Amino acid sequence: MQRTTIGPSNRIVVVGGGLSGLTAALYLRGAGREVTVLEAAETPGGRVATETVGINRFDTGATILTMPELVHAPMSAVGINADEAARRLDLIDVDPTYHMRYADGTTLNLHRDIDDLAAAIADTFGNDASDGYRNLTDWLARLYDAEFDRFINRNFDSAISIARDRKTRTAAAQLVRLGALGKLSSTVGRHITDERLLRAFTFQALYAGVPPERARAVYAVIAHMDISMGVYYPRGGMGRVAEEMVAALTGAGGRCELGTAADRVEWDGNRVQAIGTSDGRRWPCDAVVFTTDTPVTRRLLGDKPTGRSRKIVYSPSAVVAHGVVPRSVTAGWPGGHHTLDFGAAWSQTFRELTARGGRGRLMSDPSLLINRPGLSDPDHSITAAGESVTVLAPCPNLDSAPLPWRELSRPYVHEVLAVLEARGYHGIRDTFEIAKVDDPGTWAAKGMAAGTPFSAAHTVRQTGPLRTPNLVPGTDNVVLAGSSTVPGVGIPPVLVSGRLAAARITGD
Ligand SMILES: Cc1cc2nc3c(=O)[nH]c(=O)nc-3n(C[C@H](O)[C@H](O)[C@H](O)COP(=O)(O)OP(=O)(O)OC[C@H]3O[C@@H](n4cnc5c(N)ncnc54)[C@H](O)[C@@H]3O)c2cc1C
């Protein structure tokens, strides 16, 4: 039996209407609780949003949706079956999931289907590489099976509780046998040796905030979720995920109050008895779920500790430029919906992005993600003004490199556009009409620690039972969800975190 909040739990306030908060709210409503989501912004979704600037729409947060069944499940909790949830989300299959472009001119399309990808790898890298990929993909599937339900998709009360559970011990032994505690690069490198191909299955370590040669092999599951389990795109934009979740919640009698920022917590001893919002209203509750980033949660909780007191190491950040480019220009570009355009440098890039103590640097030879949703969903991302194009350049967070982003942001975007121009995106430098740029300064202004939207890095000391826990010590009725807590960062983990937070209130 997992630990839960103490005392009554009929009225729940969820602070934050991102995907973690909406998931928690749906499960809680499905379990018969009165649920109110308080969301500071005028639209739900948080870091999974679609914004209109001018006449074009842009995905301003996440662009890669994996494991949509984790969105269907909380909708099912309020009576919307998986088929109906899938119909409402109207997901487009994105295949290839990624287009890889390497500095030497090689390209590779990462297909979801194992035979298609094996054939593409054989064409580009030869039959040995293709066989190595088949072995790798089998290993990845076994890693995922041993890891997901036993270590990611469940609440842990302590490291001791893990050791006591027989099935978990068996899964842990299986992970050790699979080499999950080895280093990511060298473990994946047992199956594939070509350095370019290795990148396709290890670049995801950046999502975990750790260089592939230092990250544990256990993080290879992200590649499995991304490549083998497929990438989807909701017709109309990523923001539709939250819209459909809100519709499901309100349709089932829950509430979602937009434009309503929590700004104070009323305590009765160790219990939160109400949340106050900046419009002067008061929201009485029996329990509260905070999905805000650590600095905001800490401010709201005052002197209550939010789990770990040691200094948190944060993931790298990103500069994200959204712009409109004429179709006559984009028509000649390489790549697809999601293109990873690698520089020749690799280990050095990770060193630059993750160096600690002010020693971080901008990438000297950038690897960039280019998103063109119009290639999957032209009706919503191509207008008379042109095609919506988003360029994401990873960069150090503000702890790693406290750069003057207010002055640096636009010149850096122009530098990145010049790099892309030289790599074959002809016309981008002169025609990319900037609609919006987010950088570490803008993420910090939204309350995100160290100016990164990717929260605490998945270092060994910040993973699993060592990550900030979702029950807040010293409180009776406060639960955390979202990327700052367990299990981690990204859409699938925060959807899981919402379910785990709800289970901390409702019990098994
Ligand atoms: C540019 C970018 C690209 C990304 N790419 C991907 C990707 O491709 N695939 C992927 O899986 N993940 C990606 N991610 C990560 C993923 O989007 C996040 O990990 C996840 O969406 C975080 O969800 P959350 O619920 O924890 O937080 P949020 O989505 O941030 O939700 C928290 C909510 O709380 C609200 N809030 C804050 N303060 C208050 C307050 N005082 N009162 C009330 N509400 C408040 C915020 O407005 C926000 O809506 C990306 C993120 C970014 C920013």
The ligand as a MOL file (V3000), in Angstrom:
LIG
                    3D

  0  0  0     0  0            999 V3000
M  V30 BEGIN CTAB
M  V30 COUNTS 53 58 0 0 0
M  V30 BEGIN ATOM
M  V30 1 C 10.2000 24.3890 -25.9780 0
M  V30 2 C 9.8440 23.0760 -25.3490 0
M  V30 3 C 9.9130 21.9280 -26.1040 0
M  V30 4 C 9.5740 20.7040 -25.5340 0
M  V30 5 N 9.5570 19.6090 -26.3280 0
M  V30 6 C 9.0310 18.4620 -25.8520 0
M  V30 7 C 8.7070 17.4290 -26.7470 0
M  V30 8 O 8.8410 17.5830 -27.9570 0
M  V30 9 N 8.1900 16.2660 -26.2340 0
M  V30 10 C 7.9850 16.1090 -24.8910 0
M  V30 11 O 7.5420 15.0260 -24.4770 0
M  V30 12 N 8.2350 17.1160 -24.0190 0
M  V30 13 C 8.7230 18.2910 -24.4730 0
M  V30 14 N 8.9010 19.3530 -23.6460 0
M  V30 15 C 8.7090 19.1640 -22.1850 0
M  V30 16 C 7.2330 19.1240 -21.8000 0
M  V30 17 O 6.5360 20.0790 -22.5320 0
M  V30 18 C 7.0910 19.4200 -20.3040 0
M  V30 19 O 7.9380 18.5410 -19.5520 0
M  V30 20 C 5.6810 19.2410 -19.7870 0
M  V30 21 O 4.7180 19.7620 -20.6700 0
M  V30 22 C 5.5450 19.9310 -18.4320 0
M  V30 23 O 4.2280 19.7380 -17.9510 0
M  V30 24 P 3.8520 20.1910 -16.4750 0
M  V30 25 O 2.4240 19.8970 -16.2870 0
M  V30 26 O 4.8340 19.6320 -15.5310 0
M  V30 27 O 4.1400 21.7570 -16.4370 0
M  V30 28 P 3.4160 23.0020 -17.2540 0
M  V30 29 O 3.0000 22.4980 -18.5530 0
M  V30 30 O 4.3650 24.0980 -17.1740 0
M  V30 31 O 2.1460 23.2290 -16.3430 0
M  V30 32 C 2.1990 24.0430 -15.1860 0
M  V30 33 C 1.0910 25.0670 -15.3150 0
M  V30 34 O 1.0460 25.8360 -14.1160 0
M  V30 35 C 0.6630 27.1400 -14.4690 0
M  V30 36 N 1.0310 28.0250 -13.3430 0
M  V30 37 C 2.2530 28.5110 -13.0250 0
M  V30 38 N 2.1630 29.2580 -11.9140 0
M  V30 39 C 0.8780 29.2190 -11.5240 0
M  V30 40 C 0.1500 29.7900 -10.4350 0
M  V30 41 N 0.7540 30.5660 -9.5040 0
M  V30 42 N -1.1840 29.5540 -10.3370 0
M  V30 43 C -1.8300 28.7790 -11.2580 0
M  V30 44 N -1.1840 28.2400 -12.3250 0
M  V30 45 C 0.1510 28.4350 -12.4330 0
M  V30 46 C 1.4200 27.4150 -15.7400 0
M  V30 47 O 0.8260 28.4820 -16.4680 0
M  V30 48 C 1.2950 26.0620 -16.4420 0
M  V30 49 O 0.1740 26.0280 -17.2870 0
M  V30 50 C 9.1990 20.6150 -24.1700 0
M  V30 51 C 9.1200 21.7780 -23.4100 0
M  V30 52 C 9.4180 23.0070 -23.9990 0
M  V30 53 C 9.2510 24.2510 -23.1960 0
M  V30 END ATOM
M  V30 BEGIN BOND
M  V30 1 1 1 2
M  V30 2 1 2 3
M  V30 3 2 2 52
M  V30 4 2 3 4
M  V30 5 1 4 5
M  V30 6 1 4 50
M  V30 7 2 5 6
M  V30 8 1 6 7
M  V30 9 1 6 13
M  V30 10 2 7 8
M  V30 11 1 7 9
M  V30 12 1 9 10
M  V30 13 2 10 11
M  V30 14 1 10 12
M  V30 15 2 12 13
M  V30 16 1 13 14
M  V30 17 1 14 15
M  V30 18 1 14 50
M  V30 19 1 15 16
M  V30 20 1 16 17
M  V30 21 1 16 18
M  V30 22 1 18 19
M  V30 23 1 18 20
M  V30 24 1 20 21
M  V30 25 1 20 22
M  V30 26 1 22 23
M  V30 27 1 23 24
M  V30 28 2 24 25
M  V30 29 1 24 26
M  V30 30 1 24 27
M  V30 31 1 27 28
M  V30 32 2 28 29
M  V30 33 1 28 30
M  V30 34 1 28 31
M  V30 35 1 31 32
M  V30 36 1 32 33
M  V30 37 1 33 34
M  V30 38 1 33 48
M  V30 39 1 34 35
M  V30 40 1 35 36
M  V30 41 1 35 46
M  V30 42 1 36 37
M  V30 43 1 36 45
M  V30 44 2 37 38
M  V30 45 1 38 39
M  V30 46 1 39 40
M  V30 47 2 39 45
M  V30 48 1 40 41
M  V30 49 2 40 42
M  V30 50 1 42 43
M  V30 51 2 43 44
M  V30 52 1 44 45
M  V30 53 1 46 47
M  V30 54 1 46 48
M  V30 55 1 48 49
M  V30 56 2 50 51
M  V30 57 1 51 52
M  V30 58 1 52 53
M  V30 END BOND
M  V30 END CTAB
M  END
